[in-house]
């Protein structure tokens, strides 16, 4: 863990917008030269990526400290380690994923055989946000490389140290022309979006997602949109409250609440409301001590604009714990708000900060109704030992993904797709799902020639139409 306050963030060094078409063009030339197709090349690039993540681990942790004051352990747990797993999984399965996948052939088409051959798409664009600024650039890249694509990377300008590190050093480990890093903000991203790509993977908010999708429409470019939203956390009477509080607090206050799948709000029945609040309070003390601002393990809000936005959501009359803020340090304490209603400001948009509203509900039915009255969330959490309640919630709600009796962990399983639904996104990646996202599964039917029944050919004589 680190001790110091954030160092002065390095100034962003945006890529000159006039250079952007040439950067994309060069990647396309490399793709057209078939550089990315051989499996040995893909594997070498993945190995280079793994090396970047491990050899530059100290520099990555330092950049994340500069950008978000993340504790080194948290950077390792939530950014570096998942990348090493993702790359190792892709390398292990590369041959299997890239092999033609046999499908059944209906008897009417026989003699014939059919396969799906994964083709690379071409040049993809990966646009990433600031909250997990290393992971959210490189995790999609793993699937893109494995599938045989070139990829242009656009890290977030709001995490400038991480963006700089990627721009300066990634090309020491992977092919810099096939995987160039474009730095910058709106003008640079706009210049990128003017270019033609074969796929765009955007992670961030829904407002900009609409801009990305509109730009993609001009070139008929398919998009994967990894967005956010208000992820509910339902706590049922049958939940074990001690462990529930720890797991909610861990998922909520990690990265100072700036996690797309953080539990956004809690729905809890009257009967265990007070006990849950008590457990949450003692968990926060246990995690970060009595003076959270001094805790080396508690990050900061990314910038003043987000600080002002999150701080304004705190209604002092409803604070049950925390509530302290310090703008000069971009510090907002882990904050519990009780007696919250659906009309409160904190319940309008995704909070994306360490403020946790707690709403009392009468029963599971009411919780389900509340969840279903809102946009489809990126994640849903349910804490319950009662299997009947579990089935009721799972069968009557929808969400990008669900963890039962914990938070966030469903996206750590590379055998599951990670993505949203409705307003929380479209498409998915992680593991083989990432490979498939950046591939075209080309159906190939191979027909035998040793027999050629004339049934389908003209002339369509009357005996044929009676068949
Ligand atoms: P952000 O401001 O860093 O924006 C994301 C990217 O969009 C950046 O690279 C930025 O340069 C670019 N961008 C911003 N404005 C643009 C414009 N007008 N035109 C073109 N490009 C533009 O990040 P953010 O949007 O604040 O990210 C937070 C949101 O992302 C939250 O809603 C969160 O839930 C979501 N998120 C989702 C995931 C996921 O995997 N589903 C992960 C992290 C964050």
Boltz pocket constraint, residues with backbone or C-beta under 6 A from the ligand:
constraints:
  - pocket:
      binder: B
      contacts: [[A, 127], [A, 128], [A, 129], [A, 130], [A, 131], [A, 132], [A, 136], [A, 154], [A, 155], [A, 156], [A, 157], [A, 158], [A, 184], [A, 185], [A, 186], [A, 189], [A, 190], [A, 203], [A, 204], [A, 205], [A, 206], [A, 208], [A, 211], [A, 225], [A, 226], [A, 227], [A, 228], [A, 229], [A, 259], [A, 260], [A, 261], [A, 350], [A, 352], [A, 378], [A, 420], [A, 424], [A, 425]]
      max_distance: 6.0
